[in-house]
Amino acid sequence: MEEKAPSAADAEWREIYVHIYPRGDGAHFIVRLRRFKGTRIIWDRRLGSFEVVPADADTVRTLAGILTLVGMVATEAGKRA
């Protein structure tokens, strides 16, 4: 019997995405997780919402600084999870 190739519509996959909202003195970011089957969203969950306030005001003046702050906070949150 010949096996059919799997359909892309049957593929299940997950996506984690982060929304970053820079603010004058820091940033706010939200982490979400989605599960898909094909192109359909099965569920969408908010994993966390975080405020980031740097010790150094110059850090938030660049995208690299904001991403570094968000990365540090996300890493610490992951260790606690």
C-alpha positions as CSV (number, residue, x, y, z in Angstrom):
1,M,0.0,0.0,0.0
2,E,1.3,3.4,-0.9
3,E,1.7,6.0,1.8
4,K,0.5,9.5,1.2
5,A,2.7,12.4,1.9
6,P,1.7,14.4,5.0
7,S,-0.4,17.4,4.3
8,A,0.8,20.8,5.5
9,A,-2.7,21.4,6.8
10,D,-2.2,18.6,9.3
11,A,1.1,19.9,10.6
12,E,1.0,21.0,14.2
13,W,3.5,23.7,15.4
14,R,4.0,26.3,18.0
15,E,5.1,30.0,17.9
16,I,6.4,32.1,20.8
17,Y,6.3,35.8,20.2
18,V,7.2,38.9,22.2
19,H,5.7,42.3,22.0
20,I,8.0,45.1,23.3
21,Y,6.7,48.5,24.2
22,P,9.6,50.9,24.8
23,R,8.8,53.7,27.3
24,G,10.8,56.7,28.3
25,D,12.3,55.1,31.4
26,G,12.2,51.4,30.4
27,A,10.1,49.0,28.5
28,H,7.0,46.7,28.9
29,F,6.9,43.4,27.1
30,I,4.4,40.6,26.7
31,V,5.3,37.0,25.8
32,R,2.7,34.9,24.1
33,L,2.5,31.3,22.9
34,R,0.4,30.0,20.0
35,R,-0.3,26.5,18.8
36,F,-1.3,26.0,15.2
37,K,-2.6,23.1,13.1
38,G,-1.8,24.1,9.6
39,T,-2.7,27.8,9.4
40,R,-5.4,27.5,12.1
41,I,-4.7,28.8,15.6
42,I,-5.7,26.1,18.1
43,W,-5.0,28.3,21.1
44,D,-3.2,31.5,22.0
45,R,-1.9,32.0,25.6
46,R,-0.2,34.9,27.4
47,L,2.8,33.6,29.2
48,G,3.7,36.8,31.0
49,S,3.8,40.5,31.1
50,F,6.9,42.3,32.4
51,E,8.0,45.8,33.2
52,V,11.7,46.6,32.7
53,V,13.3,49.6,34.4
54,P,17.0,49.9,33.7
55,A,19.5,51.1,36.3
56,D,21.0,53.2,33.6
57,A,18.8,55.6,31.6
58,D,21.2,55.5,28.6
59,T,20.4,51.8,28.1
60,V,16.9,52.5,26.7
61,R,18.1,54.9,24.1
62,T,19.0,52.2,21.6
63,L,17.2,49.1,20.3
64,A,20.2,46.9,21.4
65,G,19.8,48.3,24.9
66,I,16.1,47.5,25.1
67,L,16.6,44.0,23.7
68,T,19.4,43.3,26.2
69,L,17.1,44.4,29.1
70,V,14.2,42.3,27.8
71,G,16.5,39.3,27.3
72,M,17.8,39.5,30.9
73,V,14.3,39.8,32.4
74,A,13.0,36.9,30.2
75,T,16.0,34.7,31.2
76,E,15.3,35.3,34.9
77,A,11.6,34.6,34.4
78,G,12.4,31.4,32.6
79,K,14.6,30.2,35.5
80,R,11.7,30.8,37.9
81,A,9.1,29.0,35.8
